[in-house]
Amino acid sequence: MWKTISIITFILAIGIGAKWIIDGTQVFTKNKQQVVVVDEMFGTESIEWKEGFWLGLDIAGPTAGVLIAVGILGLYKSKK
């Protein structure tokens, strides 16, 4: 059972790390992001805010750390 738990936690930790990389490896989690919009007629640029969720290291780091710790604990317990 512990071996299964450790495999699942390692997979989840890798998934969280991948999501963090895909979201742009930001330090802080963001819920809005600036987008530069160019007016086609006049060629002027303006900044708008795009709603969304971009995972940051402030959430991904501790979560992945806890999952890896549980995975290592599970491997240790499964060998006993």
N, CA, C and O atoms as a GROMACS GRO file, in nm:
protein
  320
    1MET      N    1   0.082  -0.119   0.000
    1MET     CA    2   0.000   0.000   0.000
    1MET      C    3   0.087   0.127   0.000
    1MET      O    4   0.059   0.222  -0.072
    2TRP      N    5   0.194   0.127   0.082
    2TRP     CA    6   0.280   0.244   0.088
    2TRP      C    7   0.350   0.269  -0.044
    2TRP      O    8   0.376   0.384  -0.082
    3LYS      N    9   0.382   0.161  -0.114
    3LYS     CA   10   0.448   0.177  -0.243
    3LYS      C   11   0.356   0.248  -0.342
    3LYS      O   12   0.400   0.334  -0.418
    4THR      N   13   0.229   0.214  -0.341
    4THR     CA   14   0.130   0.277  -0.428
    4THR      C   15   0.114   0.425  -0.393
    4THR      O   16   0.107   0.511  -0.481
    5ILE      N   17   0.108   0.453  -0.264
    5ILE     CA   18   0.094   0.592  -0.220
    5ILE      C   19   0.216   0.674  -0.263
    5ILE      O   20   0.201   0.787  -0.310
    6SER      N   21   0.335   0.617  -0.249
    6SER     CA   22   0.455   0.692  -0.287
    6SER      C   23   0.461   0.715  -0.438
    6SER      O   24   0.504   0.821  -0.482
    7ILE      N   25   0.419   0.618  -0.517
    7ILE     CA   26   0.417   0.637  -0.663
    7ILE      C   27   0.319   0.747  -0.701
    7ILE      O   28   0.350   0.831  -0.786
    8ILE      N   29   0.202   0.746  -0.640
    8ILE     CA   30   0.101   0.848  -0.669
    8ILE      C   31   0.152   0.987  -0.629
    8ILE      O   32   0.132   1.084  -0.703
    9THR      N   33   0.216   0.997  -0.513
    9THR     CA   34   0.264   1.129  -0.470
    9THR      C   35   0.377   1.180  -0.560
    9THR      O   36   0.385   1.300  -0.587
   10PHE      N   37   0.466   1.090  -0.607
   10PHE     CA   38   0.570   1.134  -0.699
   10PHE      C   39   0.511   1.180  -0.831
   10PHE      O   40   0.558   1.279  -0.888
   11ILE      N   41   0.410   1.111  -0.880
   11ILE     CA   42   0.345   1.152  -1.006
   11ILE      C   43   0.277   1.289  -0.989
   11ILE      O   44   0.285   1.374  -1.077
   12LEU      N   45   0.211   1.309  -0.875
   12LEU     CA   46   0.147   1.439  -0.849
   12LEU      C   47   0.251   1.550  -0.838
   12LEU      O   48   0.228   1.661  -0.887
   13ALA      N   49   0.364   1.523  -0.774
   13ALA     CA   50   0.470   1.624  -0.761
   13ALA      C   51   0.526   1.660  -0.898
   13ALA      O   52   0.553   1.778  -0.924
   14ILE      N   53   0.544   1.562  -0.984
   14ILE     CA   54   0.593   1.589  -1.120
   14ILE      C   55   0.489   1.670  -1.197
   14ILE      O   56   0.524   1.760  -1.273
   15GLY      N   57   0.362   1.638  -1.178
   15GLY     CA   58   0.255   1.714  -1.244
   15GLY      C   59   0.250   1.859  -1.199
   15GLY      O   60   0.230   1.948  -1.281
   16ILE      N   61   0.268   1.883  -1.070
   16ILE     CA   62   0.269   2.020  -1.019
   16ILE      C   63   0.389   2.096  -1.076
   16ILE      O   64   0.376   2.212  -1.114
   17GLY      N   65   0.504   2.030  -1.081
   17GLY     CA   66   0.622   2.093  -1.140
   17GLY      C   67   0.603   2.126  -1.287
   17GLY      O   68   0.645   2.232  -1.333
   18ALA      N   69   0.540   2.036  -1.360
   18ALA     CA   70   0.513   2.060  -1.502
   18ALA      C   71   0.416   2.176  -1.520
   18ALA      O   72   0.435   2.259  -1.610
   19LYS      N   73   0.314   2.183  -1.438
   19LYS     CA   74   0.217   2.293  -1.445
   19LYS      C   75   0.286   2.426  -1.417
   19LYS      O   76   0.257   2.527  -1.483
   20TRP      N   77   0.376   2.428  -1.319
   20TRP     CA   78   0.450   2.549  -1.286
   20TRP      C   79   0.538   2.593  -1.403
   20TRP      O   80   0.546   2.712  -1.433
   21ILE      N   81   0.602   2.498  -1.470
   21ILE     CA   82   0.686   2.531  -1.586
   21ILE      C   83   0.600   2.580  -1.701
   21ILE      O   84   0.636   2.677  -1.768
   22ILE      N   85   0.488   2.515  -1.727
   22ILE     CA   86   0.399   2.556  -1.836
   22ILE      C   87   0.343   2.697  -1.811
   22ILE      O   88   0.326   2.775  -1.905
   23ASP      N   89   0.316   2.729  -1.685
   23ASP     CA   90   0.260   2.860  -1.652
   23ASP      C   91   0.363   2.972  -1.652
   23ASP      O   92   0.328   3.087  -1.626
   24GLY      N   93   0.489   2.942  -1.679
   24GLY     CA   94   0.588   3.048  -1.696
   24GLY      C   95   0.688   3.061  -1.584
   24GLY      O   96   0.758   3.162  -1.577
   25THR      N   97   0.699   2.964  -1.496
   25THR     CA   98   0.796   2.962  -1.385
   25THR      C   99   0.797   3.095  -1.307
   25THR      O  100   0.903   3.153  -1.283
   26GLN      N  101   0.681   3.140  -1.270
   26GLN     CA  102   0.668   3.262  -1.190
   26GLN      C  103   0.692   3.231  -1.043
   26GLN      O  104   0.665   3.120  -0.997
   27VAL      N  105   0.740   3.328  -0.969
   27VAL     CA  106   0.762   3.310  -0.826
   27VAL      C  107   0.630   3.318  -0.751
   27VAL      O  108   0.605   3.240  -0.659
   28PHE      N  109   0.545   3.412  -0.790
   28PHE     CA  110   0.418   3.433  -0.721
   28PHE      C  111   0.302   3.387  -0.808
   28PHE      O  112   0.306   3.399  -0.931
   29THR      N  113   0.198   3.335  -0.745
   29THR     CA  114   0.077   3.293  -0.815
   29THR      C  115   0.000   3.417  -0.860
   29THR      O  116  -0.014   3.513  -0.785
   30LYS      N  117  -0.049   3.413  -0.984
   30LYS     CA  118  -0.121   3.527  -1.040
   30LYS      C  119  -0.262   3.487  -1.079
   30LYS      O  120  -0.287   3.373  -1.120
   31ASN      N  121  -0.355   3.581  -1.067
   31ASN     CA  122  -0.491   3.557  -1.115
   31ASN      C  123  -0.527   3.652  -1.229
   31ASN      O  124  -0.636   3.642  -1.286
   32LYS      N  125  -0.436   3.745  -1.261
   32LYS     CA  126  -0.453   3.834  -1.377
   32LYS      C  127  -0.317   3.853  -1.440
   32LYS      O  128  -0.214   3.847  -1.372
   33GLN      N  129  -0.316   3.876  -1.572
   33GLN     CA  130  -0.191   3.897  -1.643
   33GLN      C  131  -0.209   4.006  -1.746
   33GLN      O  132  -0.314   4.015  -1.812
   34GLN      N  133  -0.108   4.091  -1.762
   34GLN     CA  134  -0.116   4.199  -1.859
   34GLN      C  135  -0.099   4.145  -2.000
   34GLN      O  136  -0.014   4.060  -2.027
   35VAL      N  137  -0.183   4.197  -2.090
   35VAL     CA  138  -0.176   4.162  -2.231
   35VAL      C  139  -0.171   4.292  -2.311
   35VAL      O  140  -0.253   4.381  -2.290
   36VAL      N  141  -0.075   4.302  -2.402
   36VAL     CA  142  -0.064   4.421  -2.487
   36VAL      C  143  -0.153   4.401  -2.609
   36VAL      O  144  -0.139   4.303  -2.683
   37VAL      N  145  -0.245   4.493  -2.630
   37VAL     CA  146  -0.338   4.488  -2.742
   37VAL      C  147  -0.303   4.601  -2.839
   37VAL      O  148  -0.292   4.717  -2.798
   38VAL      N  149  -0.285   4.567  -2.967
   38VAL     CA  150  -0.251   4.666  -3.069
   38VAL      C  151  -0.376   4.698  -3.150
   38VAL      O  152  -0.442   4.609  -3.203
   39ASP      N  153  -0.408   4.827  -3.159
   39ASP     CA  154  -0.521   4.873  -3.239
   39ASP      C  155  -0.481   4.863  -3.386
   39ASP      O  156  -0.381   4.922  -3.428
   40GLU      N  157  -0.558   4.789  -3.465
   40GLU     CA  158  -0.524   4.767  -3.606
   40GLU      C  159  -0.536   4.895  -3.689
   40GLU      O  160  -0.459   4.915  -3.783
   41MET      N  161  -0.630   4.979  -3.655
   41MET     CA  162  -0.653   5.099  -3.736
   41MET      C  163  -0.545   5.206  -3.713
   41MET      O  164  -0.492   5.262  -3.809
   42PHE      N  165  -0.513   5.233  -3.588
   42PHE     CA  166  -0.420   5.341  -3.557
   42PHE      C  167  -0.281   5.291  -3.520
   42PHE      O  168  -0.186   5.370  -3.518
   43GLY      N  169  -0.265   5.162  -3.490
   43GLY     CA  170  -0.136   5.106  -3.454
   43GLY      C  171  -0.092   5.140  -3.312
   43GLY      O  172   0.026   5.124  -3.279
   44THR      N  173  -0.184   5.185  -3.229
   44THR     CA  174  -0.149   5.217  -3.091
   44THR      C  175  -0.158   5.092  -3.004
   44THR      O  176  -0.230   4.997  -3.035
   45GLU      N  177  -0.083   5.094  -2.897
   45GLU     CA  178  -0.082   4.982  -2.805
   45GLU      C  179  -0.150   5.021  -2.675
   45GLU      O  180  -0.134   5.133  -2.626
   46SER      N  181  -0.226   4.928  -2.621
   46SER     CA  182  -0.287   4.948  -2.490
   46SER      C  183  -0.272   4.819  -2.411
   46SER      O  184  -0.254   4.711  -2.467
   47ILE      N  185  -0.281   4.832  -2.280
   47ILE     CA  186  -0.265   4.717  -2.193
   47ILE      C  187  -0.400   4.680  -2.133
   47ILE      O  188  -0.471   4.765  -2.079
   48GLU      N  189  -0.434   4.553  -2.145
   48GLU     CA  190  -0.555   4.500  -2.084
   48GLU      C  191  -0.516   4.387  -1.990
   48GLU      O  192  -0.407   4.331  -2.001
   49TRP      N  193  -0.605   4.354  -1.899
   49TRP     CA  194  -0.580   4.248  -1.803
   49TRP      C  195  -0.658   4.123  -1.841
   49TRP      O  196  -0.780   4.129  -1.862
   50LYS      N  197  -0.590   4.012  -1.851
   50LYS     CA  198  -0.653   3.884  -1.885
   50LYS      C  199  -0.672   3.804  -1.756
   50LYS      O  200  -0.578   3.782  -1.680
   51GLU      N  201  -0.796   3.761  -1.733
   51GLU     CA  202  -0.827   3.680  -1.615
   51GLU      C  203  -0.777   3.538  -1.636
   51GLU      O  204  -0.780   3.487  -1.748
   52GLY      N  205  -0.733   3.475  -1.529
   52GLY     CA  206  -0.688   3.336  -1.538
   52GLY      C  207  -0.616   3.297  -1.410
   52GLY      O  208  -0.619   3.370  -1.311
   53PHE      N  209  -0.552   3.180  -1.414
   53PHE     CA  210  -0.476   3.131  -1.299
   53PHE      C  211  -0.342   3.081  -1.348
   53PHE      O  212  -0.335   2.989  -1.430
   54TRP      N  213  -0.234   3.141  -1.297
   54TRP     CA  214  -0.099   3.100  -1.331
   54TRP      C  215  -0.030   3.060  -1.202
   54TRP      O  216  -0.007   3.143  -1.114
   55LEU      N  217   0.002   2.933  -1.191
   55LEU     CA  218   0.060   2.877  -1.069
   55LEU      C  219   0.201   2.932  -1.047
   55LEU      O  220   0.283   2.936  -1.138
   56GLY      N  221   0.226   2.973  -0.924
   56GLY     CA  222   0.357   3.026  -0.888
   56GLY      C  223   0.431   2.933  -0.794
   56GLY      O  224   0.375   2.837  -0.741
   57LEU      N  225   0.557   2.963  -0.774
   57LEU     CA  226   0.641   2.882  -0.687
   57LEU      C  227   0.599   2.891  -0.541
   57LEU      O  228   0.629   2.801  -0.463
   58ASP      N  229   0.529   2.998  -0.504
   58ASP     CA  230   0.485   3.012  -0.366
   58ASP      C  231   0.384   2.904  -0.325
   58ASP      O  232   0.375   2.871  -0.207
   59ILE      N  233   0.311   2.851  -0.419
   59ILE     CA  234   0.218   2.741  -0.392
   59ILE      C  235   0.276   2.609  -0.439
   59ILE      O  236   0.264   2.508  -0.369
   60ALA      N  237   0.337   2.608  -0.556
   60ALA     CA  238   0.387   2.483  -0.615
   60ALA      C  239   0.504   2.425  -0.536
   60ALA      O  240   0.512   2.303  -0.520
   61GLY      N  241   0.592   2.508  -0.485
   61GLY     CA  242   0.710   2.459  -0.413
   61GLY      C  243   0.677   2.382  -0.287
   61GLY      O  244   0.717   2.266  -0.274
   62PRO      N  245   0.603   2.442  -0.193
   62PRO     CA  246   0.570   2.368  -0.071
   62PRO      C  247   0.482   2.245  -0.097
   62PRO      O  248   0.497   2.142  -0.031
   63THR      N  249   0.390   2.256  -0.193
   63THR     CA  250   0.303   2.143  -0.223
   63THR      C  251   0.384   2.026  -0.279
   63THR      O  252   0.367   1.912  -0.236
   64ALA      N  253   0.472   2.055  -0.374
   64ALA     CA  254   0.555   1.948  -0.430
   64ALA      C  255   0.650   1.894  -0.324
   64ALA      O  256   0.678   1.774  -0.322
   65GLY      N  257   0.701   1.980  -0.238
   65GLY     CA  258   0.791   1.935  -0.131
   65GLY      C  259   0.724   1.839  -0.035
   65GLY      O  260   0.783   1.738   0.003
   66VAL      N  261   0.601   1.870   0.004
   66VAL     CA  262   0.526   1.781   0.094
   66VAL      C  263   0.496   1.648   0.024
   66VAL      O  264   0.508   1.542   0.085
   67LEU      N  265   0.459   1.654  -0.103
   67LEU     CA  266   0.431   1.530  -0.176
   67LEU      C  267   0.556   1.443  -0.190
   67LEU      O  268   0.548   1.321  -0.177
   68ILE      N  269   0.670   1.504  -0.216
   68ILE     CA  270   0.794   1.428  -0.226
   68ILE      C  271   0.831   1.368  -0.091
   68ILE      O  272   0.877   1.254  -0.084
   69ALA      N  273   0.812   1.444   0.017
   69ALA     CA  274   0.841   1.392   0.151
   69ALA      C  275   0.752   1.273   0.184
   69ALA      O  276   0.799   1.174   0.240
   70VAL      N  277   0.625   1.282   0.150
   70VAL     CA  278   0.533   1.169   0.174
   70VAL      C  279   0.574   1.050   0.088
   70VAL      O  280   0.565   0.935   0.133
   71GLY      N  281   0.617   1.075  -0.034
   71GLY     CA  282   0.662   0.967  -0.121
   71GLY      C  283   0.786   0.897  -0.067
   71GLY      O  284   0.795   0.774  -0.071
   72ILE      N  285   0.881   0.974  -0.016
   72ILE     CA  286   1.001   0.914   0.042
   72ILE      C  287   0.966   0.837   0.169
   72ILE      O  288   1.019   0.728   0.192
   73LEU      N  289   0.878   0.893   0.251
   73LEU     CA  290   0.832   0.822   0.369
   73LEU      C  291   0.764   0.690   0.331
   73LEU      O  292   0.783   0.588   0.397
   74GLY      N  293   0.684   0.694   0.224
   74GLY     CA  294   0.617   0.573   0.178
   74GLY      C  295   0.716   0.467   0.130
   74GLY      O  296   0.697   0.348   0.156
   75LEU      N  297   0.820   0.508   0.060
   75LEU     CA  298   0.922   0.413   0.017
   75LEU      C  299   0.996   0.355   0.138
   75LEU      O  300   1.027   0.236   0.140
   76TYR      N  301   1.024   0.438   0.237
   76TYR     CA  302   1.091   0.391   0.359
   76TYR      C  303   1.004   0.290   0.433
   76TYR      O  304   1.052   0.186   0.478
   77LYS      N  305   0.874   0.321   0.444
   77LYS     CA  306   0.782   0.231   0.516
   77LYS      C  307   0.760   0.101   0.440
   77LYS      O  308   0.742  -0.004   0.502
   78SER      N  309   0.763   0.105   0.308
   78SER     CA  310   0.738  -0.015   0.230
   78SER      C  311   0.856  -0.114   0.236
   78SER      O  312   0.838  -0.233   0.213
   79LYS      N  313   0.975  -0.064   0.267
   79LYS     CA  314   1.092  -0.151   0.278
   79LYS      C  315   1.104  -0.217   0.414
   79LYS      O  316   1.180  -0.313   0.430
   80LYS      N  317   1.032  -0.168   0.512
   80LYS     CA  318   1.036  -0.227   0.646
   80LYS      C  319   0.962  -0.356   0.653
   80LYS      O  320   0.956  -0.418   0.758
   0.00000   0.00000   0.00000
